[in-house]
Structure formats: C-alpha cells, structure tokens
Amino acid sequence: MATHKLLLLPGDGIGPEVMAEVKRLIDWLNARGLAHFETEQGLVGGSAYDAHQVSISEADMAKARAADAVIFGAVGGPKWDGVPYDVRPEAGLLRLRKELGLFANLRPAMCYPALADASSLKREAVEGLDIVIVRELTGGVYFGEPKTITDLGNGQKRAVDTQVYDTYEIERIARVAFDLARKRRNKVTSMEKRNVMKTGVLWNEVVTQVHAREYKDVALEHQLADSGGMNLVKWPKQFDVIVTDNLFGDMLSDIAAMLTGSLGMLPSASLGELDAKTRTRKALYEPVHGSAPDIAGKGLANPIAMLASFGMALRYSFDMGALADKLDAAIAAVLASGLRTADITSEGTTAASTTQMGEAILSELQKLHA
C-alpha cells in the first residue's frame, strides 16, 4: 500500500479543534489498514506569527512542497489585526496557494436532506442542491500589481489594487470546469463583469473559445457576476458548475455556503497542474469557514466542512473515491439522526459538541466498513 504524506496546518481559532477530528479519522484509517498516511504538523497564520513573526515559516513551506497534500484549518482573528500587512495571517494561505501553484479552487455546495430547513431559502429552493463553484485562485485582483496606498497630501490617500488575467490563466481554469461538468450534469456557467471590466471581456472571450475548440458537448452559458449572485439566492438549482475569477469566486462561494445552512458545511479543494509523468498534483484542502475566534475553545465548532475537505483529498489526491463516498454517507446519516452543532441546530434536534459530532461521523463510517 502506498504511503501518502500529509501536512496538517490547523492554524488559528477553531482550526485546531476541527483539525483534531480529521486527525482522529486519519488514525482510524491507518489502524484499519484502509490507507497509510504519514502526517506532519506545522504553523500558519497568527500562530506562525506568534512563533516566528511570519505568516508561515520557510521550514513549513518546505514541508508543504514535499507533502502529497496539505490539510488546512483556518487563520486570523482580532489578535493579529495590528500586525504588518505582509505578515498578516491570511498571507500564509495566499503564499501556499501561489507557491504551490494551486490555481483551481473547487467549492461544492450540497444541501443534505436533513438540513433543507436550515437554509435561509425555502426548502423547495435548496432540497437536493448540488453545485460546484470553480474559482481561479492565483490570479486576479488578489495578486495583481501594482498594489499600493499612496499619500497624496492634504489628508488624502489613494489605494490601488490591480485586476490582471492572462489568456492561459483563463484557459486552464475553464478546462477544469468543463472537465468537471462532464462528470456531473454537463453544464457550465461562466460569471464575470464584462459590462464594466476589461478582464471580464477577455474572460468571456477565452471561455467561449475553449468551449468551441474542446468542449462543444458541454452546455455553456454566461452570466454577469452580480446577476449570478442574485440567481444563486433566487433559484440555485439552475446551476451545475460555475466558473469565475478570484474575487467573484470568493464572494459567490460564500453565498453558496449559506444555501446549505452554514459555512460550517462547505469544504473546498485547491488544486495545481496535473504532472504529466507522475499523474499527481499539488493540492490543499480547507473548509470555507473562517477561524471564528468568538467560539474558539468552546467546543461549538462544526467539524463537517473540515472532515468533508479531507474527503475531497481522498477523492482528488489519493484516488479513494469509494472511501470518500462512504464518508459523505456517514455525514448524511449523522445529520439524518438529528445530531447538530450550534450553527445548524433547530427545534427537535440534539445538540452536539465538535468532538461529539466528529465521533458520531466516525462511528457511522465504522458501520459502513463492518
């Protein structure tokens, strides 16, 4: 059995609490002989700043490059609001994405039947929801230069962020979306702002060309990103795969998260280029939720997004799709039983701590392997 190297980066706030449930799952998989994972742990975000005055150390970056996958918790919190901008907690995640070449962010939004009433939308709008947002992750306004704040004098300043995309960046993220759609319901919706942004004009043009050359069998539609956001909360089941840029993907995926009932339900995968020789790729898996410092240490965090993110690692990095399916089934079974963490609780359900939810999901997974 192949040995897979994982780097665990719990981060800040609730990150260590939800990561503990992943570690429990990994230990069980190893003990049962279902997989062989070797794990190392490192610091990122505020915890790295406290220890090293950087958002991620060179030693931990080296571990990330050597790992088969990085499992990431969450970073940030008010404690570090005053640190220099270039070493803020979020800079560690941005560095990982950039230096590992993680250009494709996959964020599925599924509504489990047991949680249809937890959504802010009516049950009929979200029950059975299963969409994926494919977000370009290493370009756009988050990385474009120049990025400056200039003192103009007389109490005035000017801030500049630069939105930049090259053709190849749009082509490769479009291919990820089209390839994914072929394995799903064969529909891609591309979102940009071509009516006011030149990058939107190019995005629309390139996605259209890639479709015409390589993916005529896939249905393609275009929507302006603001209209797309409206349609996500109007009738989300009209979508299958949504592909969009870094900024709009950041916002639209958080909207999609709330369709499922809670940010604590949404996993994500950030993938690099597939190596033609080894057929492997760099990858980082993380829940979409933040560090939630207001509930850190209280046992209130929902570990489902973190566990489901590890499930995506099983699927996309380690060719263990059947095991990932069983993990998804275990999560669904626990939710159907009425167990709930604080973020998804409702009348008639049973309250559970972070640890209790993780233990219940592992127990259901054990039953599936009995």
For each residue, the residues with C-beta under 8 A, 3 or more apart:
1: 33 35 36
2: 36
3: 36 37 38
4: 35 36 37 38 68 69 317 318
5: 37 38 39 40 66 67 68
6: 26 37 38 39 40 67 68 69 70 71 313
7: 39 40 41 42 60 63 64 66 67 69 70 71
8: 19 22 23 39 40 41 42 71
9: 41 42 43 44 56 60 64 70 71 72 73
10: 15 16 19 41 47 73
11: 15 16 19 44 45 46 47 72 73 74 75 89 291
12: 15 45 46 47 73 74 75 76 77 80 89 291 293 296
13: 74 75 76 77 290 291 292 293 296
14: 17 18 73 74 289 291 292 293 295 296 301 354
15: 10 11 12 18 19 45 73 74 75 291
16: 10 11 19 20 73
17: 14 20 21 296 297 299 301 303 354
18: 14 15 21 22 73 74 287 301 302 303 305 306 307 354
19: 8 10 11 15 16 22 23 71 73 306
20: 16 17 23 24 354 355 358
21: 17 18 24 25 303 306 307 354 355 357 358 361
22: 8 18 19 25 26 71 303 306 307 310
23: 8 19 20 26 27 39
24: 20 21 27 28 358 359 362
25: 21 22 28 29 307 310 327 358 362 365
26: 6 22 23 29 30 37 39 310
27: 23 24 30 31
28: 24 25 31 32 362 365 366
29: 25 26 32 34 35 37 323
30: 26 27 33 34 35 36 37
31: 27 28
32: 28 29 369
33: 1 30 36
34: 29 30 323 369
35: 1 4 29 30 314 318 320 323
36: 1 2 3 4 30 33
37: 3 4 5 6 26 29 30
38: 3 4 5 6
39: 5 6 7 8 23 26
40: 5 6 7 8 63 67
41: 7 8 9 10
42: 7 8 9 48 56 57 59 60 63 64
43: 9 47 48 51 52 56 57 60
44: 9 11 47 48 55 56 60 72 75 89 92 93 96
45: 11 12 15 48 49 55 56 74 75 76 80 89 90 92 93 291
46: 11 12 49 50 75 76 77 79 80 89
47: 10 11 12 43 44 50 51
48: 42 43 44 45 51 52 54 55 56 57 60 89 92
49: 45 46 52 53 54 55 80 83 87 89
50: 46 47
51: 43 47 48 57
52: 43 48 49 57
53: 49 87
54: 48 49 57 87 92
55: 44 45 48 49 75 87 88 89 90 91 92 95
56: 9 42 43 44 45 48 60 61 64 91 92 95 96
57: 42 43 48 51 52 54 60 61
58: 61 62
59: 42 62 63
60: 7 9 42 43 44 48 56 57 63 64
61: 56 57 58 64 65 95 96 99
62: 58 59 65 66
63: 7 40 42 59 60 66 67
64: 7 9 42 56 60 61 67 70 96 100 284
65: 61 62 99 100 282
66: 5 7 62 63
67: 5 6 7 40 63 64 70
68: 4 5 6 280 283 317 318
69: 4 6 7 283 284 285 313 317 318
70: 6 7 9 64 67 96 100 283 284 285
71: 6 7 8 9 19 22 284 285 286 309 310 313
72: 9 11 44 93 96 284 285 286
73: 9 10 11 12 14 15 16 18 19 286 287 291 306
74: 11 12 13 14 15 18 45 286 287 289 290 291 292
75: 11 12 13 15 44 45 46 55 89 90 92 93 291
76: 12 13 45 46 80 88 89 90 290 291 293
77: 12 13 46 80 89 291 293 296
78: 81 293
79: 46 293
80: 12 45 46 49 76 77 83 88 89
81: 78
82:
83: 49 80 87 88 89
84: 87 88
85: 88 91
86: 91
87: 49 53 54 55 83 84 91
88: 55 76 80 83 84 85 91
89: 11 12 44 45 46 48 49 55 75 76 77 80 83 92 93 291
90: 45 55 75 76 93 94
91: 55 56 85 86 87 88 94 95
92: 44 45 48 54 55 56 75 89 95 96
93: 44 45 72 75 89 90 96 97 286
94: 90 91 97 98 142 143
95: 55 56 61 91 92 98 99
96: 44 56 61 64 70 72 92 93 99 100 102 284
97: 93 94 100 102 137 138 270 284
98: 94 95 101 102 138 143
99: 61 65 95 96
100: 64 65 70 96 97 272 282 284
101: 98 138 272 273 282
102: 96 97 98 105 137 138 270 271 272 282 283 284
103: 136 137 138 139 169 172 173 271 272 273
104: 134 135 136 137 172 173 176 270 271 272
105: 102 133 134 135 136 137 249 253 268 269 270 271
106: 132 133 134 176 180 268 269 270 271 312 316
107: 132 133 134 135 249 253 256 257 266 267 268 288
108: 130 131 132 133 266 267 268 312
109: 129 130 131 132 133 236 253 256 257 259 260 266
110: 129 130 260
111: 115 116 119 126 127 128 129 130 259 260 261
112: 115 116 260 265 331 332 335 336
113: 116 127 128 332 336
114: 332 335 336 338
115: 111 112 118 119 260 261 265 335 344
116: 111 112 113 119 123 126 127
117: 123 346
118: 115 261 262 344 346
119: 111 115 116 123 125 126 258 259 260 261
120: 258 259
121: 125 126 233 236 259
122: 125 126
123: 116 117 119 126 127
124: 127
125: 119 121 122 235 236 237
126: 111 116 119 121 122 123 129 236 237 259 260
127: 111 113 116 123 124
128: 111 113 237
129: 109 110 111 126 236 237 259 260
130: 108 109 110 111 184
131: 108 109 236 237 239 240 241 242 256
132: 106 107 108 109 180 184 240 241 242
133: 105 106 107 108 109 241 242 243 244 249 252 253 256
134: 104 105 106 107 173 176 177 180 241 242 243 244 249
135: 104 105 107 243 244 245 246 248 249 250 252 253
136: 103 104 105 139 140 165 169 170 173 243 244 245 246 249
137: 97 102 103 104 105 246 249 270
138: 97 98 101 102 103 143 169 246
139: 103 136 143 144 164 165 166 169 245 246
140: 136 143 144 163 164 165 199 245 246 247
141: 144 161 162 163 164 246 247
142: 94 246 247
143: 94 98 138 139 140 164 246
144: 139 140 141 147 161 162 163 164
145: 162 164
146: 160 162
147: 144 160 161 162
148: 159 160
149: 157 158 159 160
150: 157 158 159 160
151: 156 157
152: 156 157 158
153: 156
154:
155:
156: 151 152 153
157: 149 150 151 152
158: 149 150 152
159: 148 149 150
160: 146 147 148 149 150
161: 141 144 147
162: 141 144 145 146 147
163: 140 141 144 197 199 247
164: 139 140 141 143 144 145 199
165: 136 139 140 169 170 199 202 203 245
166: 139 169 170
167: 170 171 202 206
168: 171 172
169: 103 136 138 139 165 166 172 173
170: 136 165 166 167 173 174 202 203 206 207 210
171: 167 168 174 175 206 210
172: 103 104 168 169 175 176 273
173: 103 104 134 136 169 170 176 177 243
174: 170 171 177 178 190 206 207 210 211 243
175: 171 172 178 179 210 214
176: 104 106 134 172 173 179 180 243 271
177: 134 173 174 180 181 188 190 241 242 243
178: 174 175 181 182 188 210 211 214 215 218
179: 175 176 182 183
180: 106 132 134 176 177 183 184 241
181: 177 178 184 185 186 187 188 218 240 241
182: 178 179 186 215 217 218
183: 179 180
184: 130 132 180 181 187 240 241
185: 181 240
186: 181 182 217 218 219 240
187: 181 184 218 219 220 221 239 240 241
188: 177 178 181 211 215 218 219 220 221 240 241 242 243
189: 220 221 222 223 228 239 240 241 242 243
190: 174 177 203 204 207 220 221 222 223 242 243 244
191: 222 223 224 225 228 242 243 244 248 252
192: 197 199 200 203 204 222 224 225 244 245 248
193: 196 197 200 224 225 226 248
194: 197 200 201 203 204 224
195: 200 224
196: 193 200
197: 163 192 193 194 200 201
198: 201 202
199: 140 163 164 165 192 202 203 245
200: 192 193 194 195 196 197 203 204
201: 194 197 198 204 205
202: 165 167 170 198 199 205 206
203: 165 170 190 192 194 199 200 206 207 245
204: 190 192 194 200 201 207 208 222
205: 201 202 208 209
206: 167 170 171 174 202 203 209 210
207: 170 174 190 203 204 210 211 220 222 243
208: 204 205 211 212 220 222
209: 205 206 212 213
210: 170 171 174 175 178 206 207 213 214 215
211: 174 178 188 207 208 214 215 216 218 220
212: 208 209 216
213: 209 210
214: 175 178 210 211
215: 178 182 188 210 211 218 220
216: 211 212
217: 182 186
218: 178 181 182 186 187 188 211 215
219: 186 187 188
220: 187 188 189 190 207 208 211 215
221: 187 188 189 190
222: 189 190 191 192 204 207 208
223: 189 190 191 227 228 231
224: 191 192 193 194 195 227 228
225: 191 192 193 228 229 244 248 252
226: 193 229 230
227: 223 224 230 231
228: 189 191 223 224 225 231 232 242 244 248 252
229: 225 226 232 233 251 252 255
230: 226 227 233 234
231: 223 227 228 234 235 236 238 239
232: 228 229 236 239 252 255 256 259
233: 121 229 230 236 255 259
234: 230 231
235: 125 231 238
236: 109 121 125 126 129 131 231 232 233 239 256 259
237: 125 126 128 129 131
238: 231 235
239: 131 187 189 231 232 236 242
240: 131 132 181 184 185 186 187 188 189
241: 131 132 133 134 177 180 181 184 187 188 189
242: 131 132 133 134 177 188 189 190 191 228 239 252
243: 133 134 135 136 173 174 176 177 188 189 190 191 207
244: 133 134 135 136 190 191 192 225 228 248 249 252
245: 135 136 139 140 165 192 199 203 248 249
246: 135 136 137 138 139 140 141 142 143 249 250
247: 140 141 142 163 250 251
248: 135 191 192 193 225 228 244 245 251 252
249: 105 107 133 134 135 136 137 244 245 246 252 253
250: 135 246 247 253 254
251: 229 247 248 254 255
252: 133 135 191 225 228 229 232 242 244 248 249 255 256
253: 105 107 109 133 135 249 250 256 257 266 268 288
254: 250 251 257 258 263 288
255: 229 232 233 251 252 258 259
256: 107 109 131 133 232 236 252 253 259 260 266
257: 107 109 253 254 260 262 263 265 266 288 289
258: 119 120 254 255 261 262 263
259: 109 111 119 120 121 126 129 232 233 236 255 256
260: 109 110 111 112 115 119 126 129 256 257 265 266
261: 111 115 118 119 258 265 343 344
262: 118 257 258 265 302 343 344
263: 254 257 258 266 287 288 289 290 305 343
264: 287 289 301 302 303 304 305 341 343 344
265: 112 115 257 260 261 262 302 304 305 308 344
266: 107 108 109 253 256 257 260 263 287 288 289 305 308
267: 107 108 285 286 287 288 305 306 308 309 311 312
268: 105 106 107 108 253 285 286 287 288 309 312
269: 105 106 283 284 285 309 312 313 316
270: 97 102 104 105 106 137 283 284 285 286
271: 102 103 104 105 106 176 281 282 283 316
272: 100 101 102 103 104 281 282 283
273: 101 103 172 281
274: 279 280 281
275: 278 279 280 281
276: 279
277:
278: 275
279: 274 275 276
280: 68 274 275 317
281: 271 272 273 274 275 317
282: 65 100 101 102 271 272
283: 68 69 70 102 269 270 271 272 313 316 317
284: 64 69 70 71 72 96 97 100 102 269 270
285: 69 70 71 72 267 268 269 270 309 310 312 313 317
286: 71 72 73 74 93 267 268 270 309
287: 18 73 74 263 264 266 267 268 305 306 308 309
288: 107 253 254 257 263 266 267 268 305
289: 14 74 257 263 264 266 292 302 305
290: 13 74 76 263
291: 11 12 13 14 15 45 73 74 75 76 77 89 296
292: 13 14 74 289 295 296 301
293: 12 13 14 76 77 78 79 296
294:
295: 14 292 298 300 301 342
296: 12 13 14 17 77 291 292 293 301
297: 17
298: 295
299: 17 353 354 355
300: 295 341 342 343 353 354
301: 14 17 18 264 292 295 296 341 354
302: 18 262 264 265 289 305 341 342 343 344 354 357
303: 17 18 21 22 264 306 307 341 354 357 358 361
304: 264 265 307 308 331 341 357 361
305: 18 263 264 265 266 267 287 288 289 302 308 309
306: 18 19 21 22 73 267 287 303 309 310
307: 18 21 22 25 303 304 310 311 327 331 358 361
308: 265 266 267 287 304 305 311 312 327 328 331
309: 71 267 268 269 285 286 287 305 306 312 313
310: 22 25 26 71 285 306 307 313 314 327
311: 267 307 308 314 315 324 327 328
312: 106 108 267 268 269 285 308 309 315 316 324
313: 6 69 71 269 283 285 309 310 316 317 318
314: 35 310 311 317 318 320 321 323 324 327
315: 311 312 318 320 321 324
316: 106 269 271 283 312 313
317: 4 68 69 280 281 283 285 313 314
318: 4 35 68 69 313 314 315
319:
320: 35 314 315 323 324
321: 314 315 324 325
322: 325 326
323: 29 34 35 314 320 326 327
324: 311 312 314 315 320 321 327 328
325: 321 322 328 329
326: 322 323 329 330 365 368 369
327: 25 307 308 310 311 314 323 324 330 331 361 365
328: 308 311 324 325 331 332
329: 325 326 332 333 364 368
330: 326 327 333 334 361 362 364 365 367 368
331: 112 304 307 308 327 328 334 335 361 364
332: 112 113 114 328 329 335 336
333: 329 330 336 337 364
334: 330 331 337 339 357 360 361 364
335: 112 114 115 331 332 338 339 340
336: 112 113 114 332 333
337: 333 334 350 360
338: 114 335 348 349 350
339: 334 335 349 350 352 356 357 360
340: 335 344 345 346 349 350 351 352
341: 264 300 301 302 303 304 344 345 351 352 353 354 357
342: 295 300 302 345 351
343: 261 262 263 264 300 302
344: 115 118 261 262 264 265 302 340 341
345: 340 341 342 349 351
346: 117 118 340 349
347:
348: 338
349: 338 339 340 345 346
350: 337 338 339 340
351: 340 341 342 345
352: 339 340 341 356 357 360
353: 299 300 341 356 357
354: 14 17 18 20 21 299 300 301 302 303 341 357 358
355: 20 21 299 358 359
356: 339 352 353 359 360
357: 21 302 303 304 334 339 341 352 353 354 360 361
358: 20 21 24 25 303 307 354 355 361 362
359: 24 355 356 362 363
360: 334 337 339 352 356 357 363 364
361: 21 303 304 307 327 330 331 334 357 358 364 365
362: 24 25 28 330 358 359 365 366
363: 359 360 366 367
364: 329 330 331 333 334 360 361 367 368
365: 25 28 326 327 330 361 362 368 369
366: 28 362 363 369 370
367: 330 363 364 370
368: 326 329 330 364 365
369: 32 34 326 365 366
370: 366 367
